[in-house]
Amino acid sequence: MASKEAGKKGETLGLSLKVIAITAGVIILFGVYVGVLLFGENSLVVLSRLKQDKMRLFEEAQLLKNENQELQKEFFELKQLEPSKESL
């Protein structure tokens, strides 16, 4: 009986302390990994923000292209109204 009790000293609920410590370590490392994925420098939050920035910049580029087109049209219309330098 003494040998059975001595063998169970390092066990809790049939698991050794070594197994419990390794399992806890793996769970902690996995939690850190998931935290880095969600909130780190290369995270999903950053990816989402970059996608929003890309859409905003694309829309701004379209607006600037349209504005540029209108200003070029106005410029050429005004240029046609100027008297030519040859006739002066």
C-alpha positions in Angstrom: 0.0 0.0 0.0 2.8 2.4 0.7 4.1 2.1 -2.8 0.7 3.0 -4.3 0.5 6.1 -2.2 4.0 7.1 -3.0 3.3 6.8 -6.8 0.2 9.0 -6.5 2.0 11.8 -4.7 2.9 13.5 -8.0 -0.5 12.9 -9.5 -3.7 14.9 -9.4 -6.9 13.4 -10.7 -4.9 10.7 -12.4 -2.7 13.2 -14.3 0.9 13.9 -13.4 2.0 17.4 -12.6 4.3 17.4 -15.6 1.4 16.8 -18.0 -0.7 19.5 -16.3 2.3 22.0 -16.5 2.9 21.2 -20.2 -0.8 21.5 -21.0 -1.1 24.9 -19.2 2.0 26.1 -21.0 0.6 25.1 -24.4 -2.7 26.9 -23.6 -0.9 30.1 -22.5 1.3 30.1 -25.7 -1.8 29.5 -27.8 -3.5 32.4 -26.1 -0.5 34.7 -26.7 -0.4 33.6 -30.4 -4.2 34.4 -30.9 -3.7 37.7 -29.1 -0.9 38.7 -31.5 -3.0 37.6 -34.5 -5.9 39.8 -33.4 -4.1 42.8 -32.0 -0.5 42.7 -33.1 1.4 44.6 -35.8 0.2 42.3 -38.6 -3.2 41.7 -37.1 -6.8 41.4 -38.4 -7.5 44.9 -37.0 -4.7 46.4 -39.1 -5.8 44.5 -42.1 -9.4 45.8 -41.7 -8.1 49.4 -41.3 -5.9 49.1 -44.4 -8.9 47.8 -46.4 -10.9 50.8 -45.3 -8.0 53.2 -46.2 -7.7 51.6 -49.6 -11.4 52.1 -50.3 -11.3 55.7 -49.1 -8.2 56.5 -51.2 -9.8 54.8 -54.3 -12.9 57.0 -53.9 -10.7 60.1 -53.4 -8.8 59.2 -56.5 -12.0 58.9 -58.5 -13.2 62.3 -57.2 -9.9 63.9 -58.1 -9.9 62.4 -61.6 -13.4 63.8 -62.2 -12.4 67.2 -60.9 -9.3 67.1 -63.1 -11.4 66.3 -66.1 -13.7 69.2 -65.5 -10.8 71.6 -65.0 -9.1 70.5 -68.2 -12.4 71.0 -70.1 -12.7 74.5 -68.6 -9.0 75.2 -69.4 -9.4 74.3 -73.0 -12.6 76.2 -73.4 -10.9 79.3 -72.0 -7.8 78.8 -74.1 -10.0 78.8 -77.2 -11.4 82.2 -76.2 -8.0 83.8 -76.0 -6.8 85.7 -79.0 -4.0 83.9 -80.7 -0.5 85.4 -80.4 0.0 85.3 -84.2 -2.8 87.8 -84.8 -1.3 90.4 -82.4 
